[in-house]
Amino acid sequence: MKTQLMTFVAMILLAGVATAQTPPAPAEQQIAAAILAAPEERRAEAGVLGYDAQGKLVTLRKGTNELICLADNPADARFSVACYHKDLEPFMARGRELAAQGITGQDRNEKYRWKEIKEGTLPMPKEPRMVYVLSGKGFDAEKGAVIEGSLRWVLYWPYATAESTGLSTKAKRGAPWLMDAGTAGAHIMISNP
């Protein structure tokens, strides 16, 4: 019984390693999928970050407008791409750096990013900046479409409150609401109904 249990645990661990080492899609496919999160008229000039053969995040395409698009992470089982205003890149890059260190969830924000913004060591725009997130079951490269995709709009507005915006702080699908109100990471969430 103990041997069977150890074999089962080893199989689970190996499956996790195999999943984590899924090779990234070709650069052209990563770019095609990533830019779908952006408004159509902003896609052609957006910069794109994606993954090389070793799984390292690299610039796949330099941009000439204000948007940076992030390709789907092949090490993650879910499909998700995003495009955001270039002024948010220090905040996003710091989040990726902390996640790589195993620091996730609210700790990543409360103990690090928000504190660093307040201290002035992490740049964050004072005015609102947009993020577009497109999630789904996968990407059909042949059709150039996300499978069962859902778009979410996020407007980062540091230190915004319910009082300053008139928004609810309660999540309601299809309606705008304010998340992390009053913090350096305050943002308006709008999900497709």
C-alpha beads as a LAMMPS data file, in Angstrom:
LAMMPS data file: protein, C-alpha beads

193 atoms
192 bonds

1 atom types
1 bond types

-500.0 500.0 xlo xhi
-500.0 500.0 ylo yhi
-500.0 500.0 zlo zhi

Masses

1 110.0

Atoms # bond

1 1 1 0.000 0.000 0.000
2 1 1 2.803 2.422 0.923
3 1 1 4.634 1.658 -2.350
4 1 1 1.450 2.246 -4.338
5 1 1 0.899 5.556 -2.572
6 1 1 4.493 6.657 -3.254
7 1 1 4.142 5.642 -6.913
8 1 1 0.910 7.636 -7.177
9 1 1 2.536 10.729 -5.605
10 1 1 5.532 10.399 -7.960
11 1 1 3.191 10.199 -10.962
12 1 1 1.358 13.354 -9.841
13 1 1 4.652 15.206 -9.383
14 1 1 5.924 14.099 -12.788
15 1 1 2.661 15.148 -14.402
16 1 1 3.065 18.579 -12.809
17 1 1 6.615 18.869 -14.151
18 1 1 5.489 17.830 -17.631
19 1 1 2.685 20.413 -17.544
20 1 1 5.041 23.139 -16.349
21 1 1 7.366 22.417 -19.259
22 1 1 4.777 22.746 -22.037
23 1 1 6.621 24.423 -24.897
24 1 1 5.379 27.870 -25.870
25 1 1 3.540 28.399 -29.134
26 1 1 5.467 29.923 -32.054
27 1 1 6.026 33.683 -31.672
28 1 1 3.561 34.565 -34.451
29 1 1 0.831 32.551 -32.738
30 1 1 1.599 34.105 -29.341
31 1 1 1.371 37.569 -30.886
32 1 1 -1.879 36.764 -32.717
33 1 1 -3.490 35.511 -29.493
34 1 1 -2.136 38.254 -27.205
35 1 1 -3.326 41.209 -29.266
36 1 1 -6.913 39.913 -29.284
37 1 1 -7.282 41.390 -25.789
38 1 1 -6.707 44.919 -27.157
39 1 1 -9.284 47.094 -28.894
40 1 1 -9.159 46.261 -32.602
41 1 1 -7.797 49.653 -33.667
42 1 1 -4.905 49.412 -31.137
43 1 1 -3.689 45.892 -32.036
44 1 1 -1.353 46.483 -35.002
45 1 1 0.944 48.859 -33.098
46 1 1 0.899 47.149 -29.674
47 1 1 4.091 45.689 -28.259
48 1 1 3.964 42.015 -27.289
49 1 1 5.742 40.131 -24.532
50 1 1 5.787 36.341 -24.868
51 1 1 7.819 33.253 -24.132
52 1 1 10.928 31.819 -25.742
53 1 1 11.786 28.107 -26.012
54 1 1 13.140 28.116 -22.437
55 1 1 9.927 29.650 -21.085
56 1 1 11.587 33.025 -20.420
57 1 1 9.489 36.160 -20.941
58 1 1 10.909 38.152 -23.872
59 1 1 9.847 40.916 -26.240
60 1 1 8.262 39.257 -29.272
61 1 1 7.335 42.518 -30.960
62 1 1 8.232 46.119 -30.203
63 1 1 5.267 48.424 -30.068
64 1 1 4.699 51.898 -31.430
65 1 1 1.626 52.822 -29.382
66 1 1 0.869 52.875 -25.654
67 1 1 -0.177 49.212 -25.263
68 1 1 1.860 46.206 -24.144
69 1 1 0.226 42.815 -24.679
70 1 1 1.188 39.767 -22.676
71 1 1 0.973 36.336 -24.328
72 1 1 -0.504 33.288 -22.641
73 1 1 1.884 31.656 -20.177
74 1 1 2.488 28.052 -21.362
75 1 1 3.330 26.996 -17.786
76 1 1 -0.194 27.904 -16.663
77 1 1 -3.079 25.522 -17.363
78 1 1 -5.587 28.312 -17.996
79 1 1 -5.577 30.482 -21.126
80 1 1 -5.268 34.193 -20.436
81 1 1 -3.800 37.103 -22.401
82 1 1 -3.779 40.773 -21.475
83 1 1 -2.976 44.176 -22.887
84 1 1 -2.244 47.154 -20.676
85 1 1 -1.020 50.726 -20.858
86 1 1 2.788 50.893 -20.974
87 1 1 2.821 53.099 -17.848
88 1 1 1.652 50.019 -15.890
89 1 1 4.646 47.900 -16.984
90 1 1 6.742 48.554 -13.818
91 1 1 3.753 47.470 -11.670
92 1 1 3.089 44.400 -13.833
93 1 1 6.783 43.450 -14.065
94 1 1 7.121 43.688 -10.279
95 1 1 4.084 41.432 -9.904
96 1 1 5.658 38.831 -12.218
97 1 1 8.955 39.084 -10.327
98 1 1 7.252 38.502 -6.969
99 1 1 5.181 35.607 -8.363
100 1 1 8.409 33.976 -9.598
101 1 1 9.620 34.166 -5.981
102 1 1 6.453 32.398 -4.828
103 1 1 4.839 35.569 -3.458
104 1 1 1.247 35.653 -4.688
105 1 1 -2.236 36.804 -3.740
106 1 1 -2.772 39.780 -1.479
107 1 1 0.732 39.414 0.018
108 1 1 2.171 40.381 -3.351
109 1 1 0.173 43.614 -3.227
110 1 1 -0.109 44.551 0.447
111 1 1 3.398 43.631 1.574
112 1 1 5.258 44.657 -1.557
113 1 1 3.775 46.526 -4.526
114 1 1 1.424 48.908 -2.687
115 1 1 4.074 49.628 -0.073
116 1 1 6.690 50.262 -2.781
117 1 1 4.328 52.615 -4.637
118 1 1 3.660 54.557 -1.429
119 1 1 7.423 54.767 -0.750
120 1 1 8.054 55.964 -4.318
121 1 1 10.303 53.035 -5.261
122 1 1 7.782 51.487 -7.680
123 1 1 6.436 53.858 -10.355
124 1 1 2.663 53.935 -10.744
125 1 1 0.706 56.521 -12.740
126 1 1 -1.569 58.763 -10.706
127 1 1 -4.143 58.969 -13.516
128 1 1 -6.302 56.018 -14.635
129 1 1 -4.706 53.419 -16.956
130 1 1 -6.460 50.605 -18.824
131 1 1 -5.946 46.818 -18.811
132 1 1 -7.787 44.368 -21.082
133 1 1 -7.854 40.687 -20.074
134 1 1 -9.075 37.938 -22.402
135 1 1 -9.506 34.463 -20.919
136 1 1 -10.837 31.242 -22.354
137 1 1 -10.355 27.521 -22.841
138 1 1 -7.554 27.969 -25.375
139 1 1 -6.551 29.534 -28.668
140 1 1 -7.512 28.158 -32.073
141 1 1 -4.532 29.255 -34.206
142 1 1 -6.213 28.179 -37.438
143 1 1 -9.240 30.405 -36.791
144 1 1 -7.250 33.074 -34.945
145 1 1 -9.782 33.021 -32.118
146 1 1 -9.958 32.336 -28.411
147 1 1 -12.103 29.316 -27.570
148 1 1 -15.050 30.352 -25.385
149 1 1 -13.371 33.669 -24.631
150 1 1 -14.458 36.213 -22.074
151 1 1 -13.168 39.779 -21.942
152 1 1 -12.660 41.719 -18.713
153 1 1 -11.832 45.427 -18.551
154 1 1 -9.770 46.788 -15.668
155 1 1 -9.086 50.482 -15.096
156 1 1 -6.296 51.048 -12.572
157 1 1 -6.951 54.241 -10.644
158 1 1 -4.641 54.473 -7.621
159 1 1 -6.313 55.503 -4.367
160 1 1 -9.788 55.723 -5.935
161 1 1 -12.620 55.200 -3.456
162 1 1 -16.330 54.538 -3.652
163 1 1 -16.840 58.153 -2.607
164 1 1 -14.501 59.623 -5.253
165 1 1 -15.898 57.491 -8.093
166 1 1 -19.499 56.755 -7.115
167 1 1 -18.845 53.052 -7.750
168 1 1 -19.891 50.095 -5.661
169 1 1 -17.196 48.030 -3.985
170 1 1 -19.307 44.885 -4.380
171 1 1 -18.613 42.585 -7.330
172 1 1 -21.465 42.159 -9.779
173 1 1 -20.859 40.452 -13.125
174 1 1 -21.513 42.796 -16.032
175 1 1 -21.480 45.917 -13.843
176 1 1 -18.500 48.117 -12.987
177 1 1 -17.248 47.932 -9.426
178 1 1 -14.222 49.186 -7.508
179 1 1 -11.735 46.620 -6.221
180 1 1 -9.065 47.374 -3.583
181 1 1 -10.626 50.794 -2.969
182 1 1 -8.367 53.398 -1.378
183 1 1 -5.148 51.499 -2.096
184 1 1 -2.328 52.130 -4.557
185 1 1 -3.765 49.230 -6.576
186 1 1 -7.378 50.429 -6.668
187 1 1 -9.034 49.470 -9.946
188 1 1 -12.420 49.389 -11.604
189 1 1 -13.483 45.924 -12.756
190 1 1 -15.947 45.311 -15.580
191 1 1 -16.587 41.720 -16.680
192 1 1 -18.680 40.569 -19.596
193 1 1 -22.148 39.500 -18.422

Bonds

1 1 1 2
2 1 2 3
3 1 3 4
4 1 4 5
5 1 5 6
6 1 6 7
7 1 7 8
8 1 8 9
9 1 9 10
10 1 10 11
11 1 11 12
12 1 12 13
13 1 13 14
14 1 14 15
15 1 15 16
16 1 16 17
17 1 17 18
18 1 18 19
19 1 19 20
20 1 20 21
21 1 21 22
22 1 22 23
23 1 23 24
24 1 24 25
25 1 25 26
26 1 26 27
27 1 27 28
28 1 28 29
29 1 29 30
30 1 30 31
31 1 31 32
32 1 32 33
33 1 33 34
34 1 34 35
35 1 35 36
36 1 36 37
37 1 37 38
38 1 38 39
39 1 39 40
40 1 40 41
41 1 41 42
42 1 42 43
43 1 43 44
44 1 44 45
45 1 45 46
46 1 46 47
47 1 47 48
48 1 48 49
49 1 49 50
50 1 50 51
51 1 51 52
52 1 52 53
53 1 53 54
54 1 54 55
55 1 55 56
56 1 56 57
57 1 57 58
58 1 58 59
59 1 59 60
60 1 60 61
61 1 61 62
62 1 62 63
63 1 63 64
64 1 64 65
65 1 65 66
66 1 66 67
67 1 67 68
68 1 68 69
69 1 69 70
70 1 70 71
71 1 71 72
72 1 72 73
73 1 73 74
74 1 74 75
75 1 75 76
76 1 76 77
77 1 77 78
78 1 78 79
79 1 79 80
80 1 80 81
81 1 81 82
82 1 82 83
83 1 83 84
84 1 84 85
85 1 85 86
86 1 86 87
87 1 87 88
88 1 88 89
89 1 89 90
90 1 90 91
91 1 91 92
92 1 92 93
93 1 93 94
94 1 94 95
95 1 95 96
96 1 96 97
97 1 97 98
98 1 98 99
99 1 99 100
100 1 100 101
101 1 101 102
102 1 102 103
103 1 103 104
104 1 104 105
105 1 105 106
106 1 106 107
107 1 107 108
108 1 108 109
109 1 109 110
110 1 110 111
111 1 111 112
112 1 112 113
113 1 113 114
114 1 114 115
115 1 115 116
116 1 116 117
117 1 117 118
118 1 118 119
119 1 119 120
120 1 120 121
121 1 121 122
122 1 122 123
123 1 123 124
124 1 124 125
125 1 125 126
126 1 126 127
127 1 127 128
128 1 128 129
129 1 129 130
130 1 130 131
131 1 131 132
132 1 132 133
133 1 133 134
134 1 134 135
135 1 135 136
136 1 136 137
137 1 137 138
138 1 138 139
139 1 139 140
140 1 140 141
141 1 141 142
142 1 142 143
143 1 143 144
144 1 144 145
145 1 145 146
146 1 146 147
147 1 147 148
148 1 148 149
149 1 149 150
150 1 150 151
151 1 151 152
152 1 152 153
153 1 153 154
154 1 154 155
155 1 155 156
156 1 156 157
157 1 157 158
158 1 158 159
159 1 159 160
160 1 160 161
161 1 161 162
162 1 162 163
163 1 163 164
164 1 164 165
165 1 165 166
166 1 166 167
167 1 167 168
168 1 168 169
169 1 169 170
170 1 170 171
171 1 171 172
172 1 172 173
173 1 173 174
174 1 174 175
175 1 175 176
176 1 176 177
177 1 177 178
178 1 178 179
179 1 179 180
180 1 180 181
181 1 181 182
182 1 182 183
183 1 183 184
184 1 184 185
185 1 185 186
186 1 186 187
187 1 187 188
188 1 188 189
189 1 189 190
190 1 190 191
191 1 191 192
192 1 192 193
